[in-house]
Amino acid sequence: MLVEQLRLQLGNIGSSLIPTLVVAPILVWVLANDQNALALCLWCAVIVLLKLYLVWDARRLLAGPILPEQAPVLMRRKMVLNLIDGTAWGALAWATLGTTSVAGSVLVVAVLAGVAGSSMSSLAPILPVFVVFGVSEGVVLSTKLWTLDDPAYKTLAVAVLLYVATLIGQARNGTRAARRAIALRFENLELIERLRVETEHAQAAHRDAEEANLAKSKFLAAASHDLRQPIHAQGLFLEVLARTPLNVAQQAALANARATWQASAEMLDTLLDFSRLEAGVVQPQNQQFALQPLLNRIENELAPQADAKGIVYRSRETHAVVDADPALVALILRNLVSNAIRYTERGGVLVGCRLRRSQLVVEVWDTGVGIAPSAHQEIFREFHQLGNAERDRRKGLGLGLAIAQGLARAQGQQLTLSSVFGRGSVFRLSLPLARVGVLAAAQPFAAEPKGTLRPFEEVRVLVIDDDETVRAAMQLLLQAWGCACDVADSIEEALDHARRNAPDMAIIDYRLRDQRTGAGATVSLRAEFGAELPVLLITGDTAPQRLRDAIASGVPLLHKPVLPSELHRAMSYMLSGRALDSSFAGLRG
């Protein structure tokens, strides 16, 4: 505080230099006579030299830092200098009064009063310094006035002392104001520094969160890819096993193995859906379609789960036609209905629709556990589940609602929640109504019923995959479907096979060894065997950048683990000469 007071006072000194250099010579010129000329000239020289020194000293001190331990010493030094300065100004009265006219005496007293007043404003930041200056000047002037043989001068001497006391009172207020201003400045600096530190902490925490989120995504992508490889191969082997003669016990064991595989595949598919959202590769394909067939399909799929729990599943009929992406809408509603069934133990689940202006609001009601108001936002976070502290895999991964909300946002739709804890919940999805009544064309192909996978005749398939187990499983399955199959773990080996036996189709893993990709293998094969060669990419990658690169390749893409029936349909479709775009596999549903 004292350092800042000193700097403030030192900064004020320069403003008094010019007035001093002007006033002192004028006083000599006006007041000088034969009796006082020498004394006035001496006084003028002292005043000017002293002011020049004070200004030089102030600039010198302000040019460098003033340390807190130096402040008391500097303040005492300032008091001594201003004692000398005040005494020097007061000496003007001794040099002139009694040797000049009454008008000259009035001028002297007025000048000294003005000097004291102006010094009060410049020296007030440190009260003791001004007190020393004001008292020394006032005492010297009053003493001279008191020595003059005139009652009026004696009265004026007392008035001068009262005037100095008044100035000291005003200087005290000025000192307080200066200290408050300095304190406020310190507080502001402290707040700014605290804000800077907190901002740095917040930025560091934000960076840590981003890095943690990136690390989480990389871990999920790596873990998902490594898990998909054996699970994909397992599904293919189970399909091959299903085509062999089995007794009743073996068929039961196979059915259990297939159910376990299906559960694992569904969990990995959920991770894939989440990764596709993070990668930003979900591109809604809006079209006009009747909503009721979609609701019927979801009911046929999920109603058995409700029946197994002894709860009621109902959906009200609707004739509405909406304008949205049917696959994405199906996935959103499937997640909502599945969640409703999972968290309902008594009562049931109801799916209904309401018209609201140009929107159709699809509502999924349940009489389940309900959600506390404090958790209404939390449940839409990834991997967040209510009532599953033990992480029971039968209750999913906690991604369903995060995916549903992400898909709704991707289409510009709104997904909202209303819930009463302990009584149930209702999720509402707003869909735009179609403006015309023309329904979308049928899907390119529909799923074939189980058991109708027809064998391929005289088809040679080239498989490129760097995983030996997957190659073996693909070869067995394709041969069971009647295909001639060549397998390779690299692009060079695949080209050797293809030159000996030209393939009718190639099935290629997207990520190969040595940082090479299925897209590059496709370019090499088509450069040698023609751009019309059907190629199907299969990937176990869920890393956002990998997904974007795979979609950008323009080659149809399936995601591991691939259902054998899905692989069969894709092959049939491509071998028939019909084109598939790169989003063929898309999101589930």
Protein Blocks (a to p, Z undefined) as FASTA:
>chain_A
ZZmmmmmmmmmmmmmmmmmmmmmmmmmmmmgcfklmmmmmmmmmmmmmmmmmmmmmmmmm
mmpccdfklmmmmmmmmmmmmmmmmmmmmmmmmmmgopacfklmmmmmmmmmmmmmmmmm
mmmmpmklmmmmmmmmmmmmmmmmmmpccfklmmmmmmmmmmmmmmmmmmmmmmmmmmmm
mmmmmmmmmmmmmmmmmmmmmmmmmmmmmmmmmmmmmmmmmmmmmmmmmmmmmmmmmmmm
mmpccdfklmmmmmmmmmmmmmmmmmmmmmmmmmmmmnopaccddddddfklmmmmmmmm
mmmmmmmnopacdddddfbdcdddfklmmmmmmmmmmmmmmmpcghcaddddddehjacc
dddddfbebpafklmmmmmpghiaehilnopaknonolmmmmmmmmmmmnopacddddde
hiaccddddddddfbfcdcdddfbdcddehiaccdehiacddddfbfklmmmmmmmmmmn
opacdddfbfklmmmmmmmmccfbdcddfbdghhiafklmmmmmmmmnojklccddddfb
fbfklmmmmmmnopacddddddfklmmmmmmmmmnopacdfklnmpgZZ
